[in-house]
């Protein structure tokens, strides 16, 4: 569907994007992740033909996107992070305007507006002005504006910024419905749990370079720990403070299947090679006379992969 090959962009001496390459298959959702200033927005702008790449190419269904009007551009829709709506127009009027810009008119335009309003859950507010909408409703209408011309590829740049959980869920439902229709999606977000829910392929970039380009399962395998066990010892347990706590942590770290242990007082965060090792660790603690106040299991999260690849340094 989409092929991005060797995209680079300079701003003076600064290389904002450095040879970015990846592909999006038909019906695939690709999560595009990176810290602030990583080059995501510049990459998206070059994919859409909004800015000129200094080198590299973008093709959609084998056709070059490039600057200016092109047949390839009509196959993609962009949902920008900043709302692109006319506040004093109704939802229907907004969509009719954007549809007209794509050459739709008459009965075909009216039919498409009705379809899009139903898809984004705004049919009952079709006559309402955008200025009266909640943040979540505006975000959904923003998505609708990008869908009017029936694009094969939809690019969404932080589409859930500032919306409540109910609106976020409604947006997810819309995107999953689009994927079920066979559309391709590129989804950028700082919310890792969103990408985990939606994406079946992930591209992580930082300092303008691609650090990861793989399915989630493959990325999880890159980390030494695939699961975690969080244990808090009860006050009546064998002392877990000071040297006794350090000795217990060291003994835990030597158990089969344990990748590492971090201790904070009576709480132990135990990284595991896989979730199957949680039960043996709990049995071992019981055999040592330890009484658990609380325990919980978890799997490796996308955030762990992201921080491992990009670091934990605070970004502007």
Long-range contacts (C-beta under 8 A, 24 or more apart in sequence): 1-25, 1-26, 1-28, 1-60, 1-61, 1-152, 1-153, 1-184, 2-47, 2-58, 2-59, 2-60, 2-76, 2-153, 2-184, 2-186, 3-57, 3-58, 3-59, 3-60, 4-43, 4-47, 4-56, 4-57, 4-58, 5-56, 5-57, 5-58, 5-59, 6-55, 6-56, 6-57, 7-43, 7-46, 7-47, 7-53, 7-55, 7-56, 7-57, 7-58, 8-53, 8-54, 8-55, 8-56, 8-208, 9-39, 9-42, 9-46, 9-51, 9-53, 9-54, 9-208, 10-54, 15-208, 16-42, 16-208, 17-42, 17-43, 17-46, 17-53, 17-208, 18-207, 18-208, 18-209, 19-56, 19-209, 19-210, 20-56, 20-205, 20-208, 20-209, 20-210, 21-56, 21-210, 21-213, 22-203, 22-210, 22-213, 24-153, 24-184, 24-186, 24-201, 25-184, 25-201, 26-152, 26-182, 26-184, 27-179, 27-182, 27-183, 27-184, 28-184, 28-185, 28-200, 28-201, 29-175, 29-179, 29-184, 29-185, 29-186, 29-187, 29-198, 29-199, 29-200, 29-201, 30-184, 30-185, 30-186, 30-187, 30-199, 30-201, 30-202, 30-203, 31-187, 31-188, 31-189, 31-195, 31-198, 31-199, 31-201, 31-202, 31-203, 32-186, 32-187, 32-188, 32-203, 32-205, 33-188, 33-189, 33-192, 33-195, 33-202, 33-203, 33-204, 33-205, 33-306, 34-204, 34-205, 34-206, 34-310, 35-206, 35-310, 35-315, 36-315, 36-316, 37-315, 37-316, 38-205, 38-206, 38-207, 38-208, 38-310, 39-205, 39-206, 39-207, 39-208, 40-157, 40-188, 40-205, 41-157, 43-205, 44-78, 44-155, 44-157, 44-186, 44-188, 47-76, 47-155, 47-186, 48-73, 48-76, 48-78, 48-155, 49-73, 60-152, 60-153, 61-152, 74-102, 74-149, 74-151, 75-151, 75-152, 75-153, 76-151, 76-152, 76-153, 76-154, 76-155, 77-146, 77-147, 77-149, 77-151, 77-153, 77-154, 77-155, 78-146, 78-155, 78-157, 79-142, 79-143, 79-145, 79-146, 79-154, 79-155, 79-156, 79-157, 79-159, 80-142, 80-157, 81-157, 81-158, 81-159, 81-161, 83-138, 83-139, 83-142, 84-142, 84-145, 85-130, 85-138, 85-141, 85-142, 85-145, 86-130, 87-129, 87-130, 87-131, 88-129, 88-130, 88-131, 89-129, 89-130, 90-126, 90-127, 90-128, 90-129, 90-130, 91-117, 91-122, 91-125, 91-126, 91-127, 91-128, 91-130, 91-133, 91-141, 91-144, 92-117, 92-126, 92-127, 94-130, 94-141, 94-145, 95-141, 95-144, 95-145, 95-148, 98-145, 98-148, 99-148, 99-149, 102-148, 102-149, 104-148, 104-149, 112-148, 112-150, 113-148, 116-144, 116-147, 116-148, 117-144, 119-144, 119-147, 119-174, 119-177, 119-178, 120-144, 120-147, 120-170, 120-174, 121-170, 121-173, 121-174, 134-164, 134-167, 135-162, 135-163, 135-164, 135-167, 136-163, 136-164, 136-166, 136-167, 136-168, 136-170, 136-171, 137-167, 139-163, 139-167, 139-171, 140-167, 140-170, 140-171, 140-174, 143-171, 143-174, 147-178, 151-183, 152-183, 152-184, 153-183, 153-184, 153-185, 153-186, 154-178, 154-183, 154-184, 154-185, 154-186, 155-185, 155-186, 156-185, 156-186, 156-187, 156-188, 157-188, 158-188, 158-189, 158-190, 159-187, 159-189, 160-189, 160-191, 160-194, 168-194, 172-197, 172-198, 192-301, 192-302, 192-303, 192-306, 193-301, 193-302, 195-302, 196-301, 196-302, 202-302, 204-305, 204-306, 204-309, 204-310, 206-309, 206-310, 211-309, 211-310, 212-305, 212-309, 216-302, 219-302, 219-305, 220-300, 220-305, 222-305, 222-308, 223-300, 223-304, 223-305, 223-308, 224-259, 224-260, 224-271, 224-273, 225-259, 225-260, 225-271, 225-272, 225-273, 225-300, 225-304, 226-272, 226-273, 226-274, 226-275, 226-299, 226-300, 227-271, 227-272, 227-273, 227-274, 227-275, 227-277, 227-278, 227-297, 227-298, 227-299, 227-300, 228-269, 228-270, 228-271, 228-272, 228-297, 228-298, 228-299, 228-300, 229-269, 229-270, 229-272, 229-278, 229-281, 229-282, 229-295, 229-296, 229-297, 229-298, 230-267, 230-268, 230-269, 230-270, 230-294, 230-295, 230-296, 230-297, 230-298, 231-267, 231-268, 231-270, 231-282, 231-285, 231-292, 231-294, 231-295, 232-266, 232-267, 232-268, 232-292, 232-293, 232-294, 232-295, 233-266, 233-267, 233-268, 233-290, 233-291, 233-292, 233-293, 234-291, 234-292, 234-293, 235-266, 235-293, 236-291, 237-266, 237-289, 237-290, 237-291, 237-292, 237-293, 238-288, 238-289, 238-290, 240-265, 240-266, 240-268, 240-290, 241-265, 241-266, 248-288, 248-290, 251-288, 252-281, 252-284, 255-280, 255-281, 255-284, 256-280, 257-281, 266-293, 275-299
